[in-house]
Amino acid sequence: MRKLPFLNPKSLTVIAVAAQAAAFLVWLAQGGGHSPSDRAYAWIAAILLVAAAAGIIWRSRSEKADEASVERKLAQKDEVFTSLFDSIPVAITLLDRSGAFVRTNPASRIITGYAESEVIGKSFTEFIHVNHLNETMRRFQQTLGGDVSTFHSVIVLNTGYPADIHVTTLPIKDDKRNITGVIAIYEDITKKRQTEERIKHMAYYDDLTGLPNRRLFRDMVAEYLVSAGDRTRVYVVLLNVDRFKLVNGSLGQDIGDMLLLQLADRLNRSVSDFGVAARMEGDEFGILFRDSGGAVLPGDLAHRITEELDEPFLIQEYTLHISTSMGIAVGCGGADESVLLKNAGVALSKAKERGKNGYELYTPEMDELYLSKFTMENDLRKAIQDGEFVLVYQPQVHIPSFEIVGTEALIRWRHPERGIVSPGEFIPIAEETGLIVPLSEWVIREACRQNRAWQLDGLPPIPVSVNLSVRQFLQPNLTERVAAILIETDLAPEYLELEITESMTMDVEFATAALMRLKELGLRISIDDFGTGYSSLNYLKSFPVDKLKIDRSFVRDIMDDPNDAAIVRTIITMAHHLGQTVIAEGVETEEQLAYLRTYGCDELQGYLYSPPLSPEKLRERLQSEANRVQGGTSTA
């Protein structure tokens, strides 16, 4: 600053500080990383500071003849500067070269809680958090060297709590451009940083379980692979809860969430001493660990997790038993995290395909399975649009008379290139992707249409049985959809039988209400694969069920396994006490038939009588039987 002869040293100091502060505030007003309101205040403060300094110069020059008047006016202008310094809403502190406080404004006192008298003469280092002291001192020395410095620090408030601050320090220079101190301008960004931390946590951690999410898990896999040496193996495990959609759908999302919370806690405990657990999405979890000495083998880990999850989960009034499927992939240093995650996903698909409740270790041969599954999903979507599905019908026979009393509709896929595709290949994919809902609705509509067509041909009316999928059973508008199909196809409700699996009745209240709504339409209800699930016999009597179907696994060994034989006898006796019909599926031998007849089983379904038939073949069979009955013959 060029020396003006009519200014005394005190005025020069005030003007110098005002000019430097105004320069910084102009920078702040032009952006400076602060909020719009702060920038607006900065513009006003900068203009007022410049005006105050200019006023001192102009007044001093015009009144230089009157020294007493100059001193008086300068004192007034000093008061103006002080008023501006105290009114600026940004915290400002003046420090001498030793770092001692010279002056603080009210905004500073609001942030720190310290009165000016409590800090004047003390070193700023007494108020800096120990973890940030070295960096703050380095920045102070840098400013004494003439640089403007902007940085983050943490101070200790008079309450003892830490506070994050964003600080800019500027050197104070006299008229000879000697640095005499430092101006520190700062703001409290504690809430801002807390908000940023919350946002970061939301971006990288799962809200429900608190575990790392897919994004963070992927980053961690990448870090593990980068830091792994040639002899260090990195393991990725992907885990799915078997049939979780059934739990979540039948017992409600709240129960499902509580199950996931407990499961996440158990998984975390299982691997916390050597790895990391994460929630990928839904009921899929990830586990990551590395091993350079063979201390943890994939199979051992899978067994450890299985044992941890074998214990039942107690949630409100429910006791839940779950199983899991796991896919495991292994990589070494330098491998690609995307490939490793993809491989674990392929292995998981293989584990689920093999019957769930197990694990698979990835092998390159599985890539063909992954591609096949991807191709089948695309083909499945196209097949639904193009109408590539057909139904076949397996007769259900009255054991005493051996007459057809019903039929079950079974879906088949006529693939344009692969020919007939087994339901065992495409139904799991349809369930996984949600395509099972439109596919199941098509089955009901087509079965009703065909049954009505047989009736219009003059054949004896019999009910047609259709399996409901889990997803379909959980649809809130199921009853309305079925009613609409019955109206559309003009089929009387008593000629449609819907089969549910035993496991669908886990939520007794929901199942009872859903079945009652369906029964009100006038159709029939049966429980398929009875004896393989976990339904309570105590609640069975409350379900509006017409028929129990004995699972083929019991019928198959009925002549060799006393336990299976006893189960079959018990189911027959119990069902009859409840006024329900009993049908055995998978009957293939005369010996099985004789046993079932002895203990009073009502109906059978199986290759002993007939395999599944095309609509035309079943029509012929029904016509032949009608002719036989009319002719007075019967086969028993």
Steps between C-alpha positions, in 0.01 A plus 500: 500500500640842400552714810269796536660781708177619654419156657629404842626141569177393671293606199738322266463175696122524501494570125743214426295248692179629342647474150623144548176390660302667221715323236429163660131576535484586130650158424250345737212686336607371157472138610745382759315174566244662732125526501310768299398682818863519618606634160233771519618607846858498371420742216333742740783473754767551232330812366457646849863427594628668183268792561621533857866499394433750224317718745801503732732602215270770364418647838863492610618678188234770508556567866880478513522862611319424814692222680258490790210466259684223311562304816134538595376397157741206487370382833147521358605303195671244720168463674334444161757229419443340839127506443542332162746243643255414773199487265639268231314166532817306415730408790823704490797480735819710499822329614847643555812334363527275805149368443348684796148637470485876446135540419189289426161605372158395639447244220815326622376502855166350391679204343756433774303605807802692631478868589771722352647557846549122540724467196687831458872440550465121484642290219257357251669160548322465834168477319591264215416130527816297551441294185505816287760706687804426280318573174348823636840623624650419160234708330557787745872505421419484129284812537776680690707432189254705296261238363123487527403157630161323505463176695290288736566486872329400823474727803391422855200704609452634852258208552786257443349369176693514172378705204606475136595832347588619152783755538666755274807680634644823350816688595468850656754741348601848612584794272849353448343167399634331805276220627388588850235239560230277353128542431308175545154488344306180569158338515356206695442211257424234762141448387605508137762230556253293702256523211775398259588204721136394511476526122821300466368236739177479301701462180721220632303322773170316508225688684339191649796296624780758523725268299701623200284512187572367151689815398736493796535122478609529138756766592632282782535202266703721266722618789556144621604391151738794455672435833506121465826335404545204270457258789205672661157382401196726513165327558161643412190323630150593385217366714123484442227408747305211349129578449532841663231643275256257658587622850491863398178463306303280738615634837542861392790731423553594865562135593721465193705804602542369854615167359759678284619702802556187709660320208736792435604496866575128490695530175704787639587298809596201285760686294601801710827341613631453146272668245223745417126445453284724280140519386487508123124541450180334614589168662843480335808546717869508418802382696858602421822366647858428399725216600869449436562200723205271441353579842146538365368270229182578305330178608582564864357851474182372336452245776565762766236729352253215461543399864454861610174526306366156597370633828139616458425871478253617763304798367194609694273195519675323210778241512666502158737238359695612197761359266741681270672450168856621453723563202876534560764640264877526551737760355865600538685829490434700185168330421201708393235556767217494245603156381535369856152627596354358179658163569356492852159579352532215252593261782201623702268426208647152477445442874135602470454284192632195688222523755606790724620460861861455392799668339693484174859602428533671163663311215546630143256238375223688681523788254304287258226468764499876552466563127235230474298655782526846347394363162210308651370809681494692171340206320243470779389860460468448126313171550234669713449762230499247214281238670749214497350326805254212498318304766486126547257330735557208735179317602405467866324170567250383763667191650191287570350547152810594301301774331646838408374754752733786419817605321805713578621757247878489455694758299747417224715732289531429128823681426541571127860370506533279807168322477313417821661669802436344843328718762791422732722707273289811450269524803785597744608777262140615459463516879828687542416761236131543589388363163323225691203732567393560137595141416287356782205716402526370145493143633178566695334667200603228254400215735157658555454559126593140416279355770204700378574383143484135615167568666363663186605184311265307724762331719431432869591813701803457728704757695837609364773559756757782465802575720525849645849650524612667820513842335154450356354392835636819657342727237240723674265477200524121453131436570391771259731366227371143539139619500563695179648189332201287599264758349718535189511123435141434616618219730297423812721553810451142632699372200817693595727374777794710618797325659718676755813362663512436872772762548266775373298463822782615731312820572179339625300822518589607147454151355161451666370835374631443146358147480163611636474766230576240233250252648230766489528483120384137520821333380696217667825526701763229547836491677776358279807307623342458842740381770810675362444844657472653844130570532340443836245219508318702762429773245422264212146451624435873464602510134213461247674210325322230299788266424846399624754369250755258645844588367656254256810467722291312759319290241823396325639316806172395653582129463860527626506769768279444807523869586359606162228240531406630844492860372267401216262319737499799736423749222211286372350458848540868591354628173197276530438623855503854359260403222763542228575286195847342472684452171841335462728623221778308332330159520685268263457139624221262583652449846475871576139498380414200719648669807311823434175314439545304826528816708218684329678751272233655276681589179827448315701679238796340328643296215327184626184637344627758251784739423413866428297518179443759232152658499406282204618177664320579826187581303520155344553342842202686647284405202604137527420493870165667443416235240611225738285634783203529269560141392486387864865383530747608767864425578623475857 
